[in-house]
């Protein structure tokens, strides 16, 4: 389960509306307690994919390292990632699975139709390693 405040939930959905018709992407920071993840802040990222920004996203590894370091200074860990699917259902693609490497983390996808955020889904990356990893449906609990 992924717990997120209403403020962060609204913000990650808005990010997808702002970057429409391109995908947005960002990092979820917080605490991981077994399968319970609590988001305490978001870090927006620039989408470094210029070849196909409508249906691909990529976070610059240097940016990711910086986000991870700054999070640790606030006692926050990376608990997941989010991106948007412009004019596409909020289901993970085979590319999304192939490019997901953080076992235990959440992968949140928001469908943005004609510039409006619609359904937001979360998937947890389960498995032990790259060979048996899989994305499983996960409940999002929005609070306050
Ligand atoms: Zn995707």
Boltz pocket constraint, residues with backbone or C-beta under 6 A from the ligand:
constraints:
  - pocket:
      binder: B
      contacts: [[A, 55], [A, 83], [A, 84], [A, 85], [A, 91], [A, 92], [A, 93], [A, 96], [A, 109]]
      max_distance: 6.0
